[in-house]
Amino acid sequence: MAGSRPSTRPPGRCAMYWNGHGMGAWGWFAMSLTTLIVWTLIVAATVLVVRALRRDGADGRTTAAPYAASDRGAERLLAERFARGEIDDEEYSRRLAVLRSHAPGPAPL
């Protein structure tokens, strides 16, 4: 061909530095290990963020699921607090008497 330049590549070499062999075994190992590490870090960060957002306070305990007032009555909630030891028997009796003395009525505006 007239006007074409001769190739400057050595014979048997491919263009773009591929060298005709692709990635070796160590390349695949490094790529797989890096992928595994990246996904582990993503999952760990997600778990830590979710746990941090669910913290109740300084003690680090997670919050309990909120309950609807219509699901449990005030007496049942008071009995649960007494059973957990949050209030003593004197306070339990006093609050139970107050609850039973007031009839439920419409909420104040």
DRENNUDREN-877134 format. One record per atom (N, C-alpha, C): x, y, z; atom name. Coordinates in nm, 4 decimals, always signed. Layout:
X,Y,Z,CA
...
This chain:
+0.0834,-0.1173,+0.0000,N
+0.0000,+0.0000,+0.0000,CA
+0.0878,+0.1234,+0.0000,C
+0.0508,+0.2114,-0.0792,N
+0.1286,+0.3335,-0.0922,CA
+0.0867,+0.4308,+0.0156,C
+0.1803,+0.4890,+0.0863,N
+0.1521,+0.5915,+0.1845,CA
+0.1207,+0.5377,+0.3239,C
+0.1160,+0.4103,+0.3455,N
+0.0875,+0.3608,+0.4800,CA
+0.2174,+0.3464,+0.5576,C
+0.2101,+0.3732,+0.6862,N
+0.3294,+0.3657,+0.7693,CA
+0.3447,+0.2249,+0.8244,C
+0.4618,+0.1803,+0.8421,N
+0.4807,+0.0480,+0.8997,CA
+0.4467,+0.0498,+1.0486,C
+0.4018,-0.0613,+1.1018,N
+0.3648,-0.0729,+1.2430,CA
+0.4888,-0.0644,+1.3302,C
+0.4764,+0.0062,+1.4411,N
+0.5882,+0.0180,+1.5347,CA
+0.5762,-0.0824,+1.6493,C
+0.4695,-0.1619,+1.6502,N
+0.4504,-0.2621,+1.7547,CA
+0.5422,-0.3807,+1.7301,C
+0.5889,-0.4409,+1.8386,N
+0.6649,-0.5642,+1.8195,CA
+0.5720,-0.6733,+1.7686,C
+0.6222,-0.7676,+1.6937,N
+0.5354,-0.8731,+1.6430,CA
+0.4764,-0.9554,+1.7570,C
+0.3509,-0.9972,+1.7434,N
+0.2824,-1.0784,+1.8439,CA
+0.2222,-1.0001,+1.9586,C
+0.2312,-0.8687,+1.9586,N
+0.1754,-0.7866,+2.0663,CA
+0.0442,-0.7256,+2.0217,C
-0.0508,-0.7182,+2.1158,N
-0.1794,-0.6546,+2.0876,CA
-0.1721,-0.5078,+2.1258,C
-0.2614,-0.4309,+2.0711,N
-0.2675,-0.2890,+2.1031,CA
-0.3257,-0.2699,+2.2424,C
-0.3091,-0.1547,+2.3001,N
-0.3697,-0.1101,+2.4256,CA
-0.3174,-0.1873,+2.5471,C
-0.1986,-0.2408,+2.5414,N
-0.1324,-0.3025,+2.6557,CA
-0.2044,-0.4246,+2.7125,C
-0.2827,-0.4921,+2.6356,N
-0.3489,-0.6128,+2.6835,CA
-0.2529,-0.7316,+2.6817,C
-0.1550,-0.7261,+2.6044,N
-0.0543,-0.8311,+2.5942,CA
-0.1142,-0.9660,+2.5579,C
-0.2366,-0.9697,+2.5151,N
-0.2979,-1.0914,+2.4673,CA
-0.3318,-1.1935,+2.5732,C
-0.3160,-1.1612,+2.7027,N
-0.3379,-1.2622,+2.8063,CA
-0.4496,-1.2275,+2.9035,C
-0.4896,-1.1086,+2.9106,N
-0.5925,-1.0704,+3.0073,CA
-0.5341,-1.0619,+3.1473,C
-0.6207,-1.0784,+3.2492,N
-0.5790,-1.0658,+3.3874,CA
-0.5290,-1.2017,+3.4376,C
-0.4217,-1.2023,+3.5109,N
-0.3668,-1.3257,+3.5657,CA
-0.4403,-1.3691,+3.6912,C
-0.3956,-1.4785,+3.7497,N
-0.4598,-1.5347,+3.8694,CA
-0.4526,-1.4393,+3.9874,C
-0.3388,-1.3707,+4.0049,N
-0.3268,-1.2763,+4.1153,CA
-0.4175,-1.1559,+4.0959,C
-0.4386,-1.1174,+3.9745,N
-0.5308,-1.0073,+3.9470,CA
-0.6732,-1.0432,+3.9841,C
-0.7147,-1.1655,+3.9485,N
-0.8492,-1.2100,+3.9859,CA
-0.8631,-1.2222,+4.1364,C
-0.7601,-1.2730,+4.2023,N
-0.7637,-1.2866,+4.3478,CA
-0.7751,-1.1502,+4.4142,C
-0.6949,-1.0541,+4.3706,N
-0.6984,-0.9200,+4.4289,CA
-0.8328,-0.8528,+4.4041,C
-0.8872,-0.8698,+4.2842,N
-1.0168,-0.8095,+4.2526,CA
-1.1276,-0.8713,+4.3390,C
-1.1263,-1.0040,+4.3547,N
-1.2280,-1.0713,+4.4353,CA
-1.2174,-1.0319,+4.5818,C
-1.0961,-1.0266,+4.6329,N
-1.0764,-0.9882,+4.7720,CA
-1.1205,-0.8439,+4.7969,C
-1.0879,-0.7558,+4.7071,N
-1.1285,-0.6159,+4.7211,CA
-1.2798,-0.6014,+4.7166,C
-1.3449,-0.6744,+4.6276,N
-1.4908,-0.6700,+4.6196,CA
-1.5530,-0.7193,+4.7493,C
-1.4998,-0.8280,+4.8036,N
-1.5506,-0.8820,+4.9294,CA
-1.5325,-0.7831,+5.0440,C
-1.4197,-0.7185,+5.0497,N
-1.3941,-0.6204,+5.1558,CA
-1.4883,-0.5003,+5.1430,C
-1.5077,-0.4523,+5.0215,N
-1.5957,-0.3361,+5.0011,CA
-1.7383,-0.3699,+5.0439,C
-1.7909,-0.4849,+5.0028,N
-1.9278,-0.5215,+5.0410,CA
-1.9396,-0.5451,+5.1918,C
-1.8369,-0.6013,+5.2543,N
-1.8387,-0.6185,+5.3995,CA
-1.8440,-0.4843,+5.4697,C
-1.7665,-0.3879,+5.4223,N
-1.7694,-0.2541,+5.4821,CA
-1.9045,-0.1856,+5.4627,C
-1.9662,-0.2041,+5.3471,N
-2.0981,-0.1443,+5.3227,CA
-2.2025,-0.2028,+5.4170,C
-2.2023,-0.3349,+5.4324,N
-2.2999,-0.3996,+5.5219,CA
-2.2744,-0.3589,+5.6665,C
-2.1483,-0.3574,+5.7090,N
-2.1163,-0.3192,+5.8466,CA
-2.1569,-0.1748,+5.8751,C
-2.1320,-0.0850,+5.7812,N
-2.1713,+0.0549,+5.8004,CA
-2.3225,+0.0685,+5.8092,C
-2.3958,-0.0060,+5.7281,N
-2.5418,-0.0016,+5.7326,CA
-2.5932,-0.0505,+5.8673,C
-2.5384,-0.1610,+5.9164,N
-2.5807,-0.2147,+6.0465,CA
-2.5504,-0.1148,+6.1577,C
-2.4336,-0.0546,+6.1556,N
-2.3979,+0.0419,+6.2601,CA
-2.4870,+0.1656,+6.2569,C
-2.5202,+0.2128,+6.1393,N
-2.6078,+0.3305,+6.1287,CA
-2.7474,+0.2976,+6.1806,C
-2.8004,+0.1814,+6.1434,N
-2.9339,+0.1427,+6.1905,CA
-2.9344,+0.1274,+6.3421,C
-2.8325,+0.0643,+6.3975,N
-2.8258,+0.0477,+6.5430,CA
-2.8111,+0.1822,+6.6136,C
-2.7361,+0.2734,+6.5559,N
-2.7173,+0.4054,+6.6178,CA
-2.8473,+0.4852,+6.6165,C
-2.9257,+0.4703,+6.5125,N
-3.0514,+0.5452,+6.5044,CA
-3.1584,+0.4889,+6.5965,C
-3.1447,+0.3633,+6.6371,N
-3.2455,+0.3010,+6.7227,CA
-3.2102,+0.3090,+6.8703,C
-3.1033,+0.3765,+6.9064,N
-3.0607,+0.3850,+7.0463,CA
-3.1630,+0.4633,+7.1275,C
-3.1858,+0.4154,+7.2488,N
-3.2823,+0.4781,+7.3385,CA
-3.2200,+0.5945,+7.4136,C
-3.0999,+0.5762,+7.4606,N
-3.0375,+0.6824,+7.5383,CA
-2.8914,+0.6523,+7.5592,C
-2.8381,+0.7036,+7.6687,N
-2.6959,+0.6894,+7.6965,CA
-2.6574,+0.5463,+7.7312,C
-2.7529,+0.4672,+7.7795,N
-2.7197,+0.3298,+7.8180,CA
-2.7001,+0.2385,+7.6982,C
-2.7398,+0.2812,+7.5783,N
-2.7146,+0.2050,+7.4575,CA
-2.8173,+0.0993,+7.4253,C
-2.9217,+0.0875,+7.5060,N
-3.0249,-0.0121,+7.4760,CA
-3.1117,+0.0361,+7.3613,C
-3.1633,-0.0567,+7.2854,N
-3.2500,-0.0187,+7.1748,CA
-3.3900,+0.0064,+7.2267,C
-3.4626,+0.0883,+7.1547,N
-3.5972,+0.1228,+7.1962,CA
-3.6941,+0.0100,+7.1653,C
-3.7929,-0.0028,+7.2484,N
-3.8983,-0.0996,+7.2221,CA
-3.9941,-0.0423,+7.1195,C
-4.0636,-0.1302,+7.0544,N
-4.1607,-0.0839,+6.9555,CA
-4.2712,-0.0072,+7.0272,C
-4.3103,+0.1067,+6.9747,N
-4.4154,+0.1841,+7.0418,CA
-4.5486,+0.1098,+7.0357,C
-4.6245,+0.1238,+7.1421,N
-4.7541,+0.0575,+7.1469,CA
-4.8635,+0.1616,+7.1294,C
-4.9716,+0.1170,+7.0748,N
-5.0859,+0.2064,+7.0580,CA
-5.1664,+0.2071,+7.1868,C
-5.2166,+0.3233,+7.2245,N
-5.2932,+0.3350,+7.3483,CA
-5.4205,+0.2532,+7.3424,C
-5.4753,+0.2339,+7.2248,N
-5.5987,+0.1571,+7.2138,CA
-5.5747,+0.0079,+7.2299,C
-5.4524,-0.0378,+7.2097,N
-5.4229,-0.1798,+7.2218,CA
-5.4183,-0.2248,+7.3676,C
-5.3706,-0.1401,+7.4556,N
-5.3568,-0.1750,+7.5967,CA
-5.4230,-0.0684,+7.6816,C
-5.4881,-0.1133,+7.7802,N
-5.5502,-0.0188,+7.8723,CA
-5.4489,+0.0339,+7.9714,C
-5.4865,+0.1393,+8.0376,N
-5.3977,+0.2006,+8.1362,CA
-5.3707,+0.1065,+8.2529,C
-5.4729,+0.0277,+8.2913,N
-5.4529,-0.0667,+8.4021,CA
-5.3538,-0.1756,+8.3643,C
-5.3613,-0.2206,+8.2418,N
-5.2695,-0.3261,+8.1977,CA
-5.1256,-0.2724,+8.1929,C
-5.1096,-0.1494,+8.1465,N
-4.9777,-0.0878,+8.1436,CA
-4.9237,-0.0686,+8.2848,C
-5.0088,-0.0289,+8.3757,N
-4.9680,-0.0131,+8.5145,CA
-4.9274,-0.1470,+8.5748,C
-5.0029,-0.2529,+8.5439,N
-4.9692,-0.3856,+8.5940,CA
-4.8352,-0.4347,+8.5372,C
-4.8078,-0.4021,+8.4132,N
-4.6798,-0.4410,+8.3533,CA
-4.5639,-0.3678,+8.4202,C
-4.5822,-0.2401,+8.4486,N
-4.4767,-0.1646,+8.5174,CA
-4.4524,-0.2207,+8.6568,C
-4.5591,-0.2612,+8.7253,N
-4.5457,-0.3216,+8.8574,CA
-4.4726,-0.4561,+8.8476,C
-4.5057,-0.5345,+8.7462,N
-4.4417,-0.6647,+8.7289,CA
-4.2930,-0.6507,+8.6956,C
-4.2566,-0.5460,+8.6244,N
-4.1155,-0.5239,+8.5916,CA
-4.0376,-0.4638,+8.7081,C
-4.1067,-0.4220,+8.8115,N
-4.0400,-0.3641,+8.9273,CA
-4.0121,-0.2158,+8.9141,C
-4.0750,-0.1503,+8.8198,N
-4.0534,-0.0065,+8.8018,CA
-4.1232,+0.0748,+8.9101,C
-4.2321,+0.0218,+8.9635,N
-4.3039,+0.0894,+9.0721,CA
-4.3272,-0.0117,+9.1839,C
-4.3401,+0.0388,+9.3080,N
-4.3634,-0.0518,+9.4208,CA
-4.5135,-0.0729,+9.4422,C
-4.5480,-0.1591,+9.5383,N
-4.6895,-0.1940,+9.5581,CA
-4.7722,-0.0764,+9.6074,C
-4.7137,+0.0132,+9.6849,N
-4.7875,+0.1308,+9.7332,CA
-4.8245,+0.2231,+9.6176,C
-4.7269,+0.2499,+9.5300,N
-4.7535,+0.3358,+9.4154,CA
-4.8512,+0.2690,+9.3191,C
-4.8381,+0.1369,+9.3031,N
-4.9298,+0.0632,+9.2160,CA
-5.0739,+0.0761,+9.2657,C
-5.0940,+0.0549,+9.3962,N
-5.2292,+0.0648,+9.4541,CA
-5.2852,+0.2058,+9.4404,C
-5.2000,+0.3050,+9.4663,N
-5.2456,+0.4442,+9.4592,CA
-5.2862,+0.4805,+9.3159,C
-5.2026,+0.4444,+9.2192,N
-5.2344,+0.4784,+9.0805,CA
-5.3534,+0.3993,+9.0282,C
-5.3671,+0.2740,+9.0713,N
-5.4807,+0.1936,+9.0281,CA
-5.6109,+0.2527,+9.0818,C
-5.6069,+0.3016,+9.2045,N
-5.7256,+0.3651,+9.2616,CA
-5.7622,+0.4912,+9.1836,C
-5.6634,+0.5680,+9.1448,N
-5.6894,+0.6883,+9.0672,CA
-5.7486,+0.6524,+8.9317,C
-5.6937,+0.5500,+8.8672,N
-5.7454,+0.5092,+8.7367,CA
-5.8904,+0.4622,+8.7457,C
-5.9211,+0.3869,+8.8500,N
-6.0567,+0.3324,+8.8629,CA
-6.1568,+0.4373,+8.9103,C
-6.1110,+0.5463,+8.9720,N
-6.2035,+0.6482,+9.0194,CA
-6.2468,+0.7440,+8.9083,C
-6.1663,+0.7540,+8.8065,N
-6.2003,+0.8450,+8.6951,CA
-6.2637,+0.7657,+8.5836,C
-6.3799,+0.8077,+8.5450,N
-6.4457,+0.7431,+8.4317,CA
-6.3878,+0.7999,+8.3029,C
-6.3717,+0.7170,+8.2009,N
-6.3199,+0.7703,+8.0754,CA
-6.4194,+0.8671,+8.0130,C
-6.3695,+0.9718,+7.9596,N
-6.4543,+1.0712,+7.8974,CA
-6.3874,+1.1266,+7.7738,C
-6.4500,+1.2240,+7.7094,N
-6.3888,+1.2823,+7.5900,CA
-6.2619,+1.3584,+7.6265,C
-6.1705,+1.3610,+7.5348,N
-6.0441,+1.4306,+7.5569,CA
-6.0687,+1.5808,+7.5586,C
-5.9996,+1.6547,+7.6449,N
-6.0170,+1.8006,+7.6487,CA
-5.9607,+1.8637,+7.5228,C
-6.0220,+1.9730,+7.4850,N
-5.9782,+2.0426,+7.3642,CA
-5.8677,+2.1359,+7.3905,C
